[in-house]
Amino acid sequence: MNIIFFKKHLPASTTLLLLIMINSLSAFANVEQKRYQYDLNSNVTQYITANGAKIEYSYDSLNQLIKVSSSDGDNVEYSYDSEGRITKMEDSTGISRYEYDALGRLIAYKPPDVKQFNYYYNELNQLTSLKDPLGIYTYYTYNLDGRLIIHYDVNVYNSYEYHETTGLLLRHGRYALTDRPGSYDSNGSTSYSYDAARRLTQVVESDADSENKSTTTYSYDGNGNQTKISRQIPGETESATYEYDGLNRLTEVSYTGGGRDGRKESYSYNWGGNRLRKTDHNGTTSYEYSSDNRLLKTTAPQGITDYVYDDGGNLITKTEPSNTSHYKYNSRNLLISYEDNHNKVSYLYNGAGHRVSKTVNGVITRYINHINFGLSQVVLEADDKYKIKRRYSYGMGRTASYDWDAPEEDKSQYYLYDRPGGNVTSIEDRLGKTRNRYKYGSFGEEVSSTEAHSNDFKYAGEQADSNTGLIYLRARYYDPEIGRFISRDPFSGYMSVPESQNMYAYAHNNPLKFVDPSGECVETVWDAANVIYDIGKISYGYLNNNQHVVSAGYTDLGADLFALAVPGLPAGITKLRGITDAAKGVGNTASKSKGVIHVTKDGVALPPGAKYKIPDNYVQNPHRSGNYGDIVNGKFKELLRIDPPTIPGQKGPNYSHYHKKW
């Protein structure tokens, strides 16, 4: 009855929003059955998860979180300095230590069981070099606009050129280490072209002699959706055309050349953003869901697959015609084990939610992560005894790796992408010879690959797990075969963005335009590329006196280091009160307030005051309390929305706040 009423009286887009709101409320009622307690200072002291885990929180006299105790043993303790910056984190993996200079910049980070990282800055607060636990230095140089122009270490030298006016990246030059230490030879380059709307239109890969090795072109519709991608490599030309529905969801794909000539794919969805049907050269697969968007069953030509979830919305059993997979999670809803008919895999995370090890059939791989980027990135891989096996280099993204156990010709590897922040399409050796090559389906399925060198970083530049078929996206794991995450999004989304209300769908069902590197927040591919290296963004903000850019950059740099740290608490607390000041004290720490807090479009909380009060000329939406705006052409236009404190376990401030349209 409600659906019929909405369709009669409201536009389709509003109907969609209300339908998804109903689904979200249903999901909340059925899944988010949580209980929590508070102290007299409104700090959460106890939290019972949907799966029944009991989590307790302790605070010091300054209301700083100092201990998290969970019934599953996932415990974390924190220590702070006089400025409220975290200096020590102790968890099941050991002790991590953090050190700052007089300006509040992070200058040392020591993970458990290895030597520390050291960070060095110039007078403009730009990171100029870092030393990793192996004692290897990486160096960074910037132009007058604060953009990274040179990055080099013992394995690779990268140069970057930008458009003088727009600042868009025009060329990336790669230079490989020669047999003579400190000497580099050209390994090729990548050039980029854009249209008037600043959208990427062409990527040209050239070898050391400036001969084209590949050319990829991109076309778009008026909504910024990619409508065609064409790629030329020696001896092969391939292209794909794409179509979308009225909600910008991918519906049709047609291939030409490249081993997929004449193949087509089609997708259909329900109002809630769930895929209902996929048709490709293998036949048609249909999908069935619960009312809260959990995938329950797929019916394909190969047979039926059933899915079962725990009370927290995490996938725990997947039963296929010839295989059964089991999944287990900790109190933070992070996947800790996987087992099927052939493999046993387990994962370990630190108190900040970073994955620090993976064990496959008894073989342990340890990950040492770099935390001074916008997102944690693997810098070193080691065995169970912490013997280093591989080292990764980062400039504008992951650019190279060095494998100590590989044959001499394969020790140094260089990553090539289809676009900045995009998919790894090939890997070359130091002589420019292609060693690995990859092709993907629209949602990241690995269609074909040729590998002479072992590699986990593939679709969207992220870690793929061949044993599970999943892709690790930090907060969650993504299954490209079904185009969905296997657990609920810890971020509850925005009511003003209906697509974000589906807690499982990947990239708004438009994976050519969006990515989700954190597993929590969908970004455009271009935005993700621009924040791959946040130091450049921060430096750019300082040099241009752009406080918004600076604040956003430091939030990525400092606060998000702990975005997954504390199970059951909203992000304002998981940032551990003051961690956002770690780089220079720019004042964007979200502290509690008795009144309304202003939150920018990027989620930066600012102090209360008359400046942020509701404008007198705004009217309240008669159909939704706390929603203010204006009447335009007889229709209500939202300009400001007051939200209550965010429910523990979901990303957002734990106090009343409002979102303003900028």
C-alpha positions as a printed Julia matrix, in Angstrom:
662×3 Matrix{Float64}:
  0.0     0.0     0.0
  2.75    2.44    0.84
  4.52    1.78   -2.43
  1.37    2.47   -4.43
  0.76    5.7    -2.5
  4.3     6.94   -3.07
  4.17    6.2    -6.77
  0.91    8.07   -7.15
  1.92   11.22   -5.39
  5.7    11.58   -5.68
  8.32   11.71   -8.45
 10.21    8.51   -9.19
 13.4     9.73   -7.53
 11.51   10.56   -4.32
  9.75    7.22   -4.48
 13.13    5.53   -4.71
 14.43    7.48   -1.72
 11.41    6.58    0.41
 11.49    2.94   -0.61
 15.14    2.72    0.31
 14.42    4.51    3.6
 11.85    1.8     4.34
 14.4    -0.87    3.53
 16.98    0.87    5.72
 14.56    1.13    8.65
 13.66   -2.51    8.18
 17.33   -3.41    8.15
 17.84   -1.37   11.31
 14.97   -3.14   13.04
 16.08   -6.61   12.02
 19.87   -6.29   12.02
 20.96   -3.41   14.21
 19.48   -4.75   17.44
 22.2    -3.21   19.61
 22.31   -2.11   23.21
 24.67    0.49   24.61
 25.28    2.38   27.84
 26.78    5.8    28.57
 28.56    7.49   31.44
 27.68   10.92   32.84
 29.83   12.57   30.15
 27.85   10.86   27.39
 30.73    8.53   26.54
 29.67    5.09   25.37
 30.78    2.64   28.06
 29.21   -0.58   26.85
 27.98   -1.85   23.53
 26.29   -5.14   22.63
 26.68   -5.98   18.95
 23.98   -7.54   16.83
 25.87  -10.83   17.16
 25.88  -10.62   20.96
 29.5    -9.59   21.52
 29.97   -7.38   24.57
 32.36   -4.46   24.17
 33.34   -2.14   27.03
 35.06    1.26   26.8
 37.15    3.09   29.38
 38.13    6.79   29.39
 40.56    8.99   31.27
 39.69   12.24   33.05
 39.88   14.1    29.72
 37.32   11.76   28.18
 39.98   10.23   25.97
 39.36    6.6    25.1
 42.05    4.51   26.78
 40.78    0.94   26.58
 38.44   -1.23   24.54
 37.63   -4.68   25.9
 35.68   -7.18   23.84
 34.21  -10.52   24.83
 35.98  -12.11   21.86
 39.38  -10.97   23.15
 39.83   -8.22   20.55
 41.17   -5.71   23.09
 42.98   -2.4    22.5
 44.63    0.14   24.83
 45.67    3.71   23.97
 48.03    6.28   25.47
 48.2    10.01   24.67
 50.55   12.94   25.05
 49.64   16.28   26.62
 48.22   17.48   23.29
 45.8    14.57   23.05
 47.74   12.79   20.33
 47.97    9.03   20.48
 51.47    7.85   21.38
 50.93    4.14   21.97
 48.45    1.51   20.87
 48.58   -1.96   22.38
 46.56   -4.8    20.89
 46.8    -8.53   20.17
 49.52   -7.9    17.56
 51.81   -6.03   19.96
 52.63   -2.39   20.67
 52.62    0.42   18.1
 54.27    3.74   19.0
 53.85    7.22   17.5
 56.1    10.26   17.9
 55.51   13.91   16.91
 57.65   17.01   16.55
 57.04   20.44   18.09
 54.65   21.29   15.24
 52.6    18.19   15.9
 53.75   16.37   12.76
 54.12   12.61   12.86
 57.87   11.95   12.74
 58.07    8.31   13.8
 55.83    5.28   13.73
 56.97    1.91   15.06
 54.83   -1.15   14.33
 55.25   -4.27   16.47
 58.3    -6.51   15.89
 60.04   -4.33   13.27
 62.05   -1.12   13.27
 60.29    2.21   12.93
 59.31    4.49   10.07
 60.77    8.02   10.2
 59.2    11.03    8.46
 60.97   14.26    7.47
 59.35   17.54    6.39
 60.33   20.89    4.92
 59.27   24.34    6.16
 56.07   24.06    4.11
 55.09   20.92    6.04
 55.59   18.76    2.96
 56.89   15.26    3.47
 60.31   15.28    1.81
 61.6    11.87    2.81
 60.83    8.83    4.87
 62.89    5.94    6.15
 61.25    2.53    6.33
 62.07   -0.28    8.8
 64.74   -1.6     6.41
 66.55    1.73    6.61
 65.68    2.5     2.97
 64.87    6.13    2.2
 62.19    7.44   -0.15
 62.42   11.05   -1.35
 59.73   13.49   -2.53
 60.0    16.83   -4.36
 57.16   19.28   -5.07
 56.53   22.17   -7.44
 55.45   25.65   -6.35
 51.82   24.53   -6.33
 52.63   21.81   -3.84
 52.15   18.97   -6.32
 54.46   15.99   -6.27
 56.9    16.15   -9.2
 59.64   13.69   -8.21
 59.56   10.51   -6.17
 62.44    8.06   -5.94
 64.0     5.33   -3.85
 66.51    2.54   -4.43
 64.23    0.81   -6.94
 62.43    3.45   -8.98
 62.5     7.11  -10.01
 59.17    8.75  -10.93
 58.6    12.19  -12.42
 55.24   13.97  -12.79
 54.2    16.87  -15.0
 50.97   18.89  -14.65
 48.91   21.32  -16.68
 49.94   24.84  -15.72
 46.37   26.1   -15.28
 44.21   23.13  -14.33
 46.81   21.22  -12.35
 45.77   17.98  -14.05
 48.42   15.29  -14.37
 49.8    15.25  -17.92
 52.73   12.88  -17.81
 54.25   10.27  -15.54
 57.82    9.26  -16.36
 59.24    5.98  -15.05
 62.92    5.23  -14.57
 64.22    1.86  -13.43
 67.3     1.22  -11.33
 70.28    0.02  -13.37
 73.04   -2.35  -12.32
 74.98    0.69  -11.11
 73.64    1.85   -7.7
 72.02    5.27   -7.83
 71.7     5.18  -11.62
 68.34    4.96  -13.44
 67.34    4.31  -17.05
 64.07    5.34  -18.64
 61.48    2.6   -18.34
 58.81    4.44  -20.31
 56.14    7.02  -19.6
 52.39    7.54  -19.41
 50.68   10.6   -20.9
 47.15   11.81  -20.09
 44.66   13.97  -22.01
 41.38   15.52  -20.81
 38.26   17.19  -22.16
 36.89   20.61  -21.21
 35.08   19.05  -18.24
 38.44   17.81  -16.89
 37.53   14.2   -17.63
 40.23   11.78  -18.7
 39.95   11.08  -22.45
 43.2     9.35  -23.36
 46.05    7.41  -21.76
 49.14    6.67  -23.84
 51.81    4.25  -22.63
 55.21    4.72  -24.27
 58.43    2.76  -23.99
 61.88    4.15  -23.28
 62.24    5.13  -26.96
 58.92    7.04  -26.9
 57.25    4.41  -29.08
 53.59    3.87  -28.2
 52.93    0.58  -26.44
 49.23    1.16  -25.81
 46.59    3.84  -26.24
 43.35    3.88  -24.27
 40.55    6.36  -25.0
 37.47    7.19  -22.92
 34.08    8.68  -23.87
 31.32    9.97  -21.56
 27.66   10.9   -21.5
 26.18   14.08  -20.0
 26.12   12.54  -16.52
 29.81   11.71  -16.56
 29.24    8.0   -17.11
 31.77    6.24  -19.31
 30.1     5.19  -22.55
 33.08    3.72  -24.38
 36.6     2.54  -23.64
 38.92    1.63  -26.51
 42.38    0.16  -26.08
 45.05   -0.48  -28.67
 48.15   -2.55  -28.08
 50.48   -4.0   -30.72
 48.55   -6.6   -32.67
 45.26   -6.07  -30.85
 42.43   -3.55  -30.64
 39.54   -3.92  -28.24
 36.69   -1.74  -27.09
 33.66   -1.8   -24.84
 30.54    0.35  -24.95
 28.36    0.96  -21.89
 24.74    1.91  -21.26
 23.01    3.04  -18.06
 19.53    3.38  -16.63
 17.97    6.6   -15.32
 19.75    6.14  -11.99
 23.16    5.87  -13.69
 23.48    2.16  -12.97
 25.34    0.04  -15.51
 22.87   -1.97  -17.6
 24.54   -2.98  -20.9
 28.08   -3.78  -22.02
 29.1    -4.68  -25.58
 32.61   -5.85  -26.48
 34.56   -5.68  -29.71
 37.89   -7.46  -30.23
 40.3    -8.46  -27.49
 39.09  -12.04  -27.21
 35.58  -10.91  -26.27
 34.42   -9.83  -29.72
 30.64   -9.79  -29.99
 30.01  -10.6   -26.34
 27.4    -8.68  -24.39
 26.46   -8.28  -20.75
 23.22   -6.94  -19.34
 22.22   -6.08  -15.78
 18.91   -5.2   -14.14
 18.24   -3.93  -10.61
 15.41   -3.4    -8.16
 14.53   -0.09   -6.5
 16.92   -0.8    -3.65
 19.96   -1.1    -5.9
 20.18   -4.89   -5.8
 21.14   -6.7    -8.97
 18.22   -8.85  -10.11
 19.6   -10.38  -13.26
 22.85  -10.68  -15.19
 23.04  -12.08  -18.71
 26.33  -12.8   -20.46
 27.82  -15.41  -22.81
 27.46  -18.04  -20.07
 23.7   -17.49  -19.74
 21.45  -15.72  -17.25
 21.94  -15.51  -13.49
 19.08  -14.36  -11.26
 19.43  -13.03   -7.71
 17.1   -13.16   -4.68
 17.3   -10.92   -1.6
 15.91  -10.41    1.87
 14.07   -7.22    2.77
 17.31   -5.75    4.17
 19.26   -6.29    0.94
 21.08   -9.49    1.88
 21.74  -11.71   -1.12
 20.07  -15.05   -0.36
 20.31  -17.03   -3.58
 21.68  -16.96   -7.11
 20.38  -19.21   -9.84
 22.8   -19.65  -12.73
 23.31  -22.17  -15.55
 25.93  -23.82  -13.32
 23.42  -24.28  -10.51
 22.06  -22.64   -7.37
 24.19  -20.88   -4.74
 22.75  -20.13   -1.28
 23.99  -17.46    1.14
 23.53  -17.35    4.94
 24.34  -14.4     7.26
 24.84  -13.8    10.96
 22.74  -11.3    12.93
 25.21   -8.53   12.1
 24.68   -8.93    8.38
 27.96  -10.72    7.67
 28.06  -13.59    5.19
 28.89  -16.78    7.1
 28.05  -19.59    4.64
 28.08  -19.79    0.87
 26.88  -23.09   -0.59
 27.64  -23.7    -4.26
 26.92  -26.84   -6.29
 30.49  -28.11   -5.81
 31.86  -26.14   -2.87
 30.86  -24.75    0.53
 32.6   -21.72    2.04
 32.5   -20.64    5.69
 33.36  -17.15    6.99
 34.04  -15.91   10.54
 34.35  -12.34   11.9
 35.56  -10.55   15.0
 33.56   -8.04   17.07
 34.51   -5.31   14.58
 32.88   -7.32   11.78
 36.28   -7.83   10.14
 36.73  -11.16    8.37
 39.14  -13.3    10.4
 38.82  -16.73    8.76
 37.67  -18.43    5.59
 37.42  -22.15    4.88
 36.15  -24.08    1.87
 36.67  -27.55    0.41
 40.26  -26.71   -0.54
 41.61  -23.81    1.54
 41.94  -22.53    5.08
 42.67  -18.81    5.34
 42.92  -16.6     8.42
 43.51  -12.86    8.85
 44.85  -10.73   11.7
 44.22   -6.99   12.24
 45.72   -4.43   14.58
 43.82   -2.02   16.8
 43.51    0.49   13.95
 41.77   -2.09   11.76
 44.72   -2.55    9.4
 45.31   -6.09    8.15
 48.73   -7.2     9.39
 48.88  -10.86    8.37
 47.29  -13.55    6.24
 47.71  -17.29    6.74
 46.91  -19.6     3.83
 46.96  -23.33    4.56
 49.51  -22.75    7.32
 51.79  -20.33    5.43
 51.97  -16.87    7.05
 52.47  -13.59    5.2
 52.96  -10.51    7.37
 52.14   -6.98    6.19
 53.93   -3.86    7.44
 51.71   -0.92    6.57
 52.58    2.7     5.87
 50.11    4.97    7.74
 51.15    8.38    6.42
 49.05    8.06    3.27
 45.32    8.71    3.02
 44.71    4.98    3.41
 46.97    2.36    4.95
 49.19    0.78    2.29
 51.38   -2.31    2.41
 55.04   -1.27    2.27
 56.71   -4.53    3.27
 55.73   -8.19    3.12
 57.47  -10.7     5.37
 57.29  -14.34    6.42
 56.28  -15.58    9.86
 59.78  -14.76   11.21
 59.58  -11.2     9.81
 62.12  -11.93    7.09
 61.3    -9.33    4.44
 60.18  -10.82    1.13
 58.93   -7.81   -0.84
 59.01   -4.03   -0.69
 56.57   -1.62   -2.43
 57.3     1.9    -3.67
 54.68    4.68   -3.57
 54.65    7.94   -5.47
 51.31    8.84   -7.01
 50.02    5.45   -6.01
 51.83    2.11   -5.97
 54.48    2.35   -8.67
 56.95   -0.49   -8.14
 57.96   -3.48   -6.03
 61.13   -5.38   -5.27
 61.0    -9.14   -4.61
 64.05  -10.58   -2.83
 63.08  -14.2    -3.62
 62.44  -13.71   -7.34
 64.94  -14.49  -10.11
 67.23  -11.57  -10.9
 65.26  -10.48  -13.97
 62.03  -10.4   -11.94
 63.21   -8.74   -8.73
 62.14   -5.23   -9.8
 58.59   -4.83  -11.07
 56.75   -1.71  -12.27
 52.97   -1.27  -12.22
 50.99    0.14  -15.14
 47.36    1.26  -14.74
 44.53    1.96  -17.14
 44.11    5.4   -15.49
 45.29    7.17  -12.33
 43.85    5.28   -9.38
 42.57    2.57  -11.71
 43.18   -1.08  -12.48
 46.58   -2.7   -12.83
 46.68   -3.71  -16.5
 50.28   -4.9   -16.71
 53.54   -5.24  -14.82
 56.93   -4.69  -16.44
 60.48   -5.56  -15.48
 63.29   -3.01  -15.31
 64.0    -3.43  -19.03
 60.42   -2.52  -19.92
 59.38   -6.05  -20.84
 55.8    -6.95  -19.97
 55.75   -9.78  -17.42
 52.11   -9.73  -16.28
 48.95   -8.67  -18.09
 45.35   -8.48  -16.81
 41.83   -7.99  -18.15
 38.77   -7.41  -15.98
 35.03   -7.58  -16.24
 32.91   -4.51  -15.52
 32.68   -5.26  -11.78
 36.29   -6.38  -11.35
 36.06  -10.03  -12.28
 39.43  -11.24  -13.54
 38.59  -12.26  -17.12
 42.1   -13.24  -18.2
 45.63  -12.94  -16.9
 49.18  -13.82  -17.84
 51.57  -13.88  -14.89
 55.3   -14.48  -14.9
 55.58  -12.74  -11.54
 53.42  -13.27   -8.46
 51.18  -10.31   -7.72
 48.15   -9.62   -5.53
 47.43   -6.01   -6.52
 45.02   -5.98   -9.44
 41.48   -4.56   -9.78
 41.3    -0.94   -8.58
 44.93   -1.39   -7.56
 43.84   -3.34   -4.48
 44.8    -6.71   -3.01
 43.02   -9.66   -4.59
 42.88  -13.0    -2.78
 42.99  -15.95   -5.17
 42.13  -18.37   -2.37
 38.81  -16.72   -1.54
 37.98  -14.86   -4.76
 37.62  -11.69   -2.67
 39.25   -8.26   -2.87
 40.43   -6.65    0.36
 39.07   -3.09    0.69
 40.13   -2.45    4.3
 36.82   -2.2     6.17
 35.29   -5.03    4.15
 35.88   -7.65    1.48
 34.37   -7.35   -1.99
 33.21  -10.25   -4.17
 33.49   -9.17   -7.83
 31.58  -12.21   -9.08
 28.36  -10.88   -7.53
 29.35   -7.2    -7.51
 28.72   -6.91   -3.76
 30.45   -6.78   -0.39
 30.11   -9.8     1.88
 29.3    -7.68    4.95
 27.34   -4.54    5.72
 28.82   -1.11    5.25
 29.89    0.33    8.65
 28.95    3.72    7.18
 25.17    4.13    7.12
 25.17    6.36    4.04
 23.22    9.55    3.38
 19.46    9.79    3.01
 20.06   12.42    0.33
 22.04    9.83   -1.67
 19.6     6.93   -2.11
 22.23    4.65   -3.64
 24.27    4.81   -0.43
 21.43    3.25    1.57
 22.19   -0.21    0.19
 24.72   -1.58    2.65
 26.11   -4.24    0.28
 26.1    -2.84   -3.27
 29.47   -1.88   -4.73
 30.14    1.58   -6.2
 26.45    2.46   -6.7
 26.39   -0.25   -9.41
 28.51    2.05  -11.57
 32.04    0.65  -11.13
 33.42    2.53  -14.14
 32.76    5.83  -12.39
 33.08    4.96   -8.7
 35.39    2.97   -6.44
 35.38    2.21   -2.72
 38.98    1.82   -1.53
 38.09    2.12    2.16
 35.1    -0.23    2.04
 33.13    2.57    3.69
 32.75    5.5     1.33
 32.2     5.52   -2.43
 34.41    7.93   -4.39
 34.72    8.74   -8.06
 37.7     7.09   -9.7
 39.2    10.52  -10.28
 38.74   11.61   -6.66
 40.38    8.4    -5.51
 43.32    9.08   -7.82
 43.65   12.62   -6.5
 43.88   11.49   -2.88
 46.12    8.48   -3.42
 48.9    10.63   -2.12
 47.51   13.02    0.5
 50.8    14.73    1.28
 50.59   16.53   -2.05
 47.04   17.61   -1.34
 47.95   18.93    2.08
 50.95   20.82    0.77
 48.86   22.28   -2.02
 46.3    23.48    0.51
 48.92   25.22    2.63
 50.58   26.94   -0.28
 47.26   28.21   -1.57
 45.92   29.15    1.87
 43.08   26.7     1.27
 41.99   25.69    4.74
 39.34   23.33    3.38
 41.92   21.35    1.43
 44.32   21.41    4.35
 41.7    20.19    6.79
 40.51   17.44    4.48
 44.07   16.38    3.86
 44.99   16.19    7.5
 41.8    14.33    8.29
 42.87   11.69    5.78
 46.44   11.77    7.05
 45.79   11.56   10.75
 42.25   10.78   11.77
 41.54    8.05    9.28
 44.5     6.08   10.55
 42.08    4.95   13.23
 38.82    5.01   11.3
 38.3     1.33   12.05
 39.97    1.32   15.42
 37.11    1.18   17.86
 34.24   -1.27   17.32
 30.83    0.13   18.13
 31.81    3.78   18.35
 31.13    6.47   15.75
 33.98    7.93   13.73
 34.18   11.08   15.83
 35.42    8.93   18.69
 37.36    6.37   16.67
 39.62    9.23   15.69
 40.71    9.15   19.31
 40.23   12.81   20.17
 43.07   14.87   18.8
 44.57   12.5    16.26
 43.52   14.88   13.5
 45.88   17.43   14.97
 48.8    15.06   14.46
 50.14   16.87   11.43
 49.84   20.51   12.43
 46.92   21.08   14.76
 44.66   22.55   12.11
 41.73   22.43   14.51
 39.43   19.99   12.76
 39.15   17.59   15.65
 35.51   16.77   16.29
 34.96   17.47   19.97
 31.66   17.2    21.83
 29.38   20.2    22.12
 26.11   21.01   23.8
 24.75   22.67   20.69
 24.57   22.08   16.99
 27.81   21.29   15.19
 28.38   22.31   11.59
 29.7    19.52    9.38
 31.06   20.29    5.91
 30.32   18.14    2.89
 33.52   16.22    3.64
 32.44   15.45    7.19
 34.74   17.94    8.94
 33.13   19.11   12.18
 33.59   22.79   13.04
 32.89   24.7    16.3
 29.36   25.91   17.04
 28.36   29.56   17.02
 26.07   32.16   15.49
 27.87   31.76   12.17
 26.44   28.27   11.89
 22.89   28.85   13.09
 19.96   28.0    10.83
 19.4    30.97    8.48
 16.19   32.86    9.25
 14.99   32.61    5.65
 15.05   28.8     5.62
 11.73   26.96    5.94
 11.27   23.58    7.55
 10.16   20.64    5.45
  6.61   19.9     6.66
  7.17   16.21    5.92
 10.45   15.8     7.77
 11.44   17.37   11.05
 14.93   18.85   11.08
 15.04   19.31    7.32
 15.36   22.96    6.23
 15.6    24.71    2.89
 13.7    26.76    0.36
 10.7    26.41   -1.92
 11.8    26.43   -5.58
  9.16   26.17   -8.33
  6.69   24.86   -5.81
  9.03   22.11   -4.6
 11.0    21.88   -1.39
 14.79   22.05   -1.91
 16.9    20.78    0.97
 19.66   23.16    2.02
 20.33   22.02    5.56
 19.58   18.87    7.54
 19.87   18.36   11.29
 20.81   14.84   12.27
 20.65   13.27   15.73
 23.73   11.63   17.26
 24.96    8.8    15.08
 24.09    5.34   16.31
 27.16    3.57   17.76
 28.63    1.22   15.21
 27.94    3.59   12.34
 30.24    6.25   10.96
 29.4     9.75   12.12
 29.52   12.16   15.09
 28.1    11.01   18.42
 26.33   14.34   18.93
 23.66   16.35   17.17
 25.01   17.98   14.03
 23.84   19.36   10.74
 24.78   18.93    7.1
 24.7    22.01    4.91
 24.53   22.07    1.12
 27.48   24.08   -0.16
